[in-house]
Amino acid sequence: MDDYQYEREEDRRALWIKDFPPVSLSGVSKFRHWLFPALGAVVILVLIIAVGASNTKMSNRLWSVEQSNSNLSNVIQSLNASLQQAQETAKEVQKLKFIVENNKDQLTSVSEALKQLSVVDSLSKSIASLKCSLEHFIKNSSATGGCCPFNWDLFGSSCYYFSSLSLSWNGSKDWCEKEGSHLVILTTNEEWDFVTHHTMPNPFWVGLTDGRTGRWEWVNQTPYIIERRRWMPGQPDSWTGHGLHGNEDCAQLHSSGRLNDMHCSKQLRYICQKHSLRG
Ligand SMILES: [Ca+2]
């Protein structure tokens, strides 16, 4: 190796040393110096986070428990209120029981009185009959027809009621039945004359219908055979053009005193009939 080559070799080594300086032992020492505190800090941070999370969970549990306690308190309050109410009701029941026991005798008396009402009703009819006999005796009347209630007219052995109010045919039928009577049944010429004398010129319901079987019958279900002279011309016509749905199934005494079939819901005056009281 000549000098030139040696110098070049030296230069090359110098360059190599300059490019890659040797690792300093003081840098490793510094890294080690910070490594453990950093790890410690990380561990502490992790511990803080863990404890925080644990605290949050605990807080949530505590809140749930508090809520449960609150609900339980409400339930207990409700139960106490219900219990108090039940106790008050029980006291009221006891009071009622006491009152009923004390008034048992009176209640028995009321019950007996109610039982006797039917007897009183029968007695009332007997008194009315007796009154009728006395009236006949006082008037020295030989009439054998009997007596009628106030506002009812006697004819033959029947009493007749000519209403001033208007009802449907069924309403009229019910009204008569409540009074112990029925819608009028006309069989003899005398009855027709008597009744029409009272009704004309007003229309009245009579106890005639074909609504039950399609054939005309009286309210006591006696069949009725049509007499043309008793009906208005062209009647019965079972007219359906009145807008009331259905046929005309009920008979009215027309203003002319003759019959016409009419829709049963029509509101008309009515005639009731029942047996007179025997004097
Ligand atoms: Ca008609």
Residues whose N, C-alpha, C, O or C-beta is under 5 A from the ligand:
A	BS01	CA	D237 S238 W239 E248 N260 D261 M262
